[in-house]
C-alpha cells in the first residue's frame, strides 16, 4: 500500500468512528462500509488508490490481524461464567463445525468441477468459521436470551482457531496436488503437522509464561495499569512472532496462547477484560483495514471469476451447509425450533475466511485456475454474508423475539437499551 492509501484509510476510520453509532442504527456495519470503500476506491480497474493482493504488506497486515483476534477471543472466554450453558457452544464447536467442514468440502468437490479434493477441503474449512462482528446488533440485543447470544459469541470466537489447522493442512496438500511444490504430498503433510505441533507448544509456553509473569507482577505491585494491557498485547504478538521465527504456525500459536493466558491469569489481581482490551481494540482496528483490503483485492477477483457454480455454492454455504449441521448438533438440546433456526442463520462468514483466502493466494499464487475458483468462491460467499447478515440482523432479531413471545408459556421480552458501540465479544 502507498502512503496515500494509508492516509485515506486512516481518514475513513476516523469518519466511521465519528458516526458509527448512527450507522449501526441503520444496519450499516464496519465490515460492510470498509469493504465497499475498498472496492470503490482501490479497484484495480478504476480506483485512484493502489493495493496489490500479491504484496507482502497486505498479507502481513491480514495475518497479524487474525493473530490478535484469535488471541483476544480465546483469552476472553470465561469458562466459569460459561459453565452453565457450555453445552450449546460445545455442540456447535464440535458436531456443528465438523459437519459444516465436511458438508462444505463435499459440496465444493461436487459443484466446483475440476477442483482437487484438497482445495475443496480448503473451501469447506475456510468458510466454516463465523464472525460475530457482522451480527453485532444481535450479540448486543439484551432482549434476546443470554444463552443464545453467548452461544453465537463463543462459537464465533473459537471456531476460527479450531479451523486454522485444517486450512493449513489442506493448503499444504493442495500445493503438492497442483505441482506448486516439488515435495511429495506426504512430506508436505508431515511439514504441516510439524508446524501445527510447534505452534501449540509455542502458544502454551508464551501464553502461560506471560500470564504468570503479569499476575506475579500485579500481586507484588510492580506493574502499572497500562502495563497490564501492554503486557497482554506483547504476549499476543510474541506468540505469533516466535512461532514464525521457528517456522511453526503463528495462527495456532496465537490461539493457544490466548487459551493458556486466559486460563492462567490470576483473576483476583488482574481484570481479564481490562487486560485484553488493548489487543482486542488493535485487532478491531486492523480488521477494518482488512475489510478495506478485501473490497480492494478479493471482491474484484470474485467478480472476475464469477459463474453460476460459485454463486450456488455461496448461497448453499450461508444456508444448508451452515443450518443443517447446526440443526443436527442441537438435536435434543432443549432449544425450540425458532432458536435453532436463529442460530443457524446468524453464522456470518467474515474476517477469518478473508485471511484464509489471502493465505491461499500467498501459498498457492493466483495463476492456477483451480486456485482462482476456490479463492473467488470464498470471497463471494463472504461478500454475500456481509450484505445479507448486515441487513437482516435487526429484522431477524425482531422476528425471533416475536416467535419466542408466541411460544406457549413465554414471558414478554424485557425492554433494554442496546449498546451498539460496544465490542461484539461482550457476553462471554
N, C-alpha and C positions, 0 to 999 in steps of 0.2 A: 504494500500500500504506500502511496506517496504522502508527503506532508499535507498536501491539500485534502486528500481523502480523510486523513486523521483529523484535521481541523474541522471539516464539515461534519464528520461523525460526532465529534465532541459537542458541536453546537446542536446537533439533533438530539443528543442525550440530554443536554440542558433544557431544550424546549420541551421534550417529552416529560422530564421530571417536573417542570412547572405546571403542566396541565394533565398529569397522569390521572389524578382523581376524576376530573371531568370526563376524560376519555374512557375511563373504566365504567362510568355510569352509562356510556353509550356502547358498551361491549367492544371497545377498541383496545386490544391488549398490546403490550410492548412488542412481543414477537410479531404480531400482525403488522404493526406500524413500521418496524425496522426492516422486516422482510420486503415490504412494499417500497420503502425508501431505497433499499439496496438495489431492487430490480429497476427502479426508475432512474436513479442517479448513477449507478455503476454498471448498467447493462453494457455488455461488450459491443453491441450494435449501435447504440446511440448515446449512452451515458457520458456525461462530462468527466466523471471520476474513473480512475483506473484501479481495478482489482483483478489480479491473476490467480486463478484457482490453483495453479501449479507451483506457486511461490512458497518458500519455506515459512515466511512470517504468517501467512494465512493459516497454515496447518498448525503452527506452534500456538497461535492465539486460541484456536479451537481446542487444542489438546490441553493447554493449561486451564481453560475454562471448564472443560469436563472434569479435570482432576479436582479443581476446587469444589465443583458441585457434588462430585462423588464423595469427597471427604466430608463436607459440611452436612450433606444429607445423612450419611452414615453416622456421624458423630451426634447428630441432633436426636436420633431415635432414642426415646426414653422407655426402656423395657419395663420399668416399674409402673409408669402410667399406662403403658400399652397392654400389660399382662391380662387385664380383664377382657379385652377384645382382640387378643392376639390371634385367635383362630381365624378371623376373617382375612387379615392381610397375609397370614401364613398360607392359607389356601390359595390366595391369588398369586403369591410369590413362588409357590411350588407347583401345584397342579395346573393352575391357570397359565403361568408363564411358560412352563414346559410345553403344554398343549398348544399355546399360541405360536411358539417357535416351530414346533413340528408341523402344525397345520399350515403355517405361513410358508415353510420351506417346501412342503409337498405341493401346495397350490402354485408356488412360484415355478417349481420344476415342471408343472403341467402346462400352465398357461403361457409362461415366458419361454417359448420354444427355442431350443438351442442353448439354454443356459446350463453350464456344468453344475453338477449336484452341489459342489462346494459353494458356488455363487448363489444358488438357490437357498442353501442353508444360511449364507450371509444375509440375504434379503429377509428371511424369516426371523433371524436373530436380531438384525438391526432395527426392525420395526416392531419388535415385541415390547421394548420399554416404553413407559408412558411419561408424561411431563405435566406436573400439577400447575405449572405457570400458565398454561393455556386454559385452565378452568379455575383460575383464582377466585372468580365470583362464587363458585360452588364451595371451594375449600373454606372460604371466609364467611359463608352464609350460616350464621348460628341457628337459623330456624331449622336447618337440616340436621338430622340426628348426628351426634358426635361420632358414633362408631362408624357411620357411613363415610363421613368426611375424613376421619382418621384412617380408615382402610384405604381410601384413594390416595391420601397423602403419603402414608408409609409405603404403599405399593410403588408409587412413582419415585420415591426417594431411594429405594433399594433395588428395583428391578434392573436399572441400567448397570449397576455394579455387577449383578449376577450375570447379565447378558454379555458383558465385556469379554470374558474368556472364550465364549462361544464364537463371538465375532472374530477375535484374533485367530482362533483355531481355523475357522472357515477361510479366512483370507490367506493363511499360510498354505492350506491345501489348494486353494484356487490358484495361487501363484505357480504351483507346480503343474496343475492341470492345464493352465494356459501357456505353459512354456516360458513364463516370465523369469523364472529362476531355473538354473541348471541342476539344482538339488532335487533328489527324489522326493516323492510325497512323504515317505516315512521319515526322511531326515528333516523335512520342513515341519512335520508334526512333532517330532522329537524336540526341535528347537523351540517351537511354540509352547510346548509343555514345560520346558526348562524356564522359559521367560515367565510363564504364569506362576510356577513354583517359586522362582526368585522374587517375583512381585509380592507374593503372600508373605514370605519371610521378611522382606524389606518393610512391608507395611506394618507387620506386627512389631518389629524392632523399633521403628521410628515412632509409631503411634503410641506404643506402650511407654517407651522411654520418654517421649515428650510429655505425656500426661503425668508421669511420676515426677519429672523434673518440675513442671509448673505447679503441681499440687504440693510438693515438698517446699518449694519456694514460697508459696502462699501461706502455708502453715507457719513458716518462720518469719513472715512479714518482709520478705526480701523483694517482692515483686509489686510493681505499681499496677493499677487497674488497666491502663493502656498496655502494659507489658503482657498481661494475660492474653489480650486479643492479638497482639503482635506475635507472641509466642505460638499461639494456636495457628495463625496464618503460616508461620515458619514451619510448623510441623507438616502442614498440608503440602507446602511447596517442597520441603525436604524429602518427603516420602516419594513424591513424583520424580524429583530430580535425581535422588540417589538411585532409584530403580533404573532410570535411564542410563546413569553412569555405569551401572553394572550390566547393561544390556538385558534388563528384565522388563516386565510390563509395568509401566508407570501408572496406568489407569487402575489396575488391580491393586497396586501398592497404595495409591491414594484412598481407595475404597476401604481396604483392610485397615489402613492406618486410622481412618475415621471411626471404624467399629472399635478398634483397640483403644483409641483415645477416649471415646465416649464412655467405654466400659471402665477404664482405669482412672478417669478423672475423679478427684475427691469432691463430691457434691456438697460436702459440709463447709468447704472453704472456697470453692470456686463455683460461680453461677455458670452452668453449662451454656445457657442461651447467650449470656453476655460474652463468654469466651469465644463462641463460634460466630459471633456477629460479623467480625471483620472478614474472615474468609468467605462467609455467606454473601455479604454485600459485594465483595470483589468478584465472586462468581456471577452474581446477578448483573453487575456492570459489564463484565466481559461477555455474558450471554447475549446482551443486546448487540454487542459488536458482532458476535457470531451470527445472529439473525440477519444483520445487515449483509454479512458475507454470504449467507445462504441466499438471500434475494439477488445478490450481485453475481453469484457464480453458479449455484446449483439449480436455481429456478430457470434461467435461460437454457441450461443443459437439459432439464426436464422437458421444456417446450420444444427444443430442437429434436429430441428423440421421442416425442410423444406419438404413441399409437394406441389402438384400442386395447391391446393386451395390458399395457402398463396402467391404463385408466381403469380397466376392470379390476386389476389386482389392487389398485389403491382403494377403490370402493369396498372391495371384499375385506381388505386389511382393517378398515375402520369399522366394519360391521361384523360379518360372520366370523372372520378369523380372530377377532377380539371377543365378541359377545358369546359365541358358543363355548370356548374354553372357560370364560368367566362363569357361565351358567352351570357347566359341568363341575367346576371347582366348588361351587356354592350349593350343590345338592345336599339336602338335609342340614343346611346351615342355620335354619330358623328364619332366614330372611324371606320376606314376601316377594312376589313376582315384580312389583314396581321397583323395589330396591335392587334386585338383581339386574333388571334392565337398565336402571340408572347407572349402576356401577359399570356395567358392560359398555354403555355408550361413552361415558366420560373416562375414556382411556386415550387421551390425545397423544399423538406422536410429536416429539419435539427435539430438544437440544441434543440428547444422546444420539438419536438417529441421524441428525445433521453431522455430528462429529464422526460417526461411524462411516457415513458416506464420504467425507473428506479423507478419512483414514484409508478407505478403499482406493481412492484416487492416488494417494501417496504411495501405497504399497503396490498397486497394480497398473497405475497410469490410466490414460483415457484413450489409448489407441485401439485397444481390442473392442470390437462391437459388443461382446458379451458384458464387458465391464461397463460400458456406456449404458446398456439396457438396465443392468442391475442398479447402478447409481441413479439413473434418471427415474426409475420406479420408486426408489426410496425417497428421492426428492419430491416427486409428485404426490406421494402419499402424505408426506409431512406438510406440503403446501395445502392440500385439501383439508388436512386436520386443523391447520392454523385458521383457515377460513370457517369451516363448519363448526368446530368446537368453540371458537370465539363467539360466533353469533348465536349459538344455541345454549350457552352456559346459563344465562339469566332465564330464558323461557323454559329451558329444560328443568331448572331447579323449581320454578313455579309450578310446572305441571306435576312434578314429583310430589311437591308439598300438597297439591290438591288431591292427588291419588292417595296419599297417606291419610289425609283427613277423611276420605271416603271409606277407608277401611273400617270394618266393624270394631267398635271399642276404642277407636282412636280419639286422641285429645287434640284440641286446636293447637296449631303450631305457635310457639311463643314469638312475639314480635321482638325483633332485635335489630339494632343498628349494625350494619355491616361495615367492616373496616377494609375498604377496597385497596388501601395503600399499603397494607401490611404484607409481609412476605408470605408466599403460599405454603410455607412449611411451619405453620403455627399450631397445629393440632397434635403434634407427636408428643 
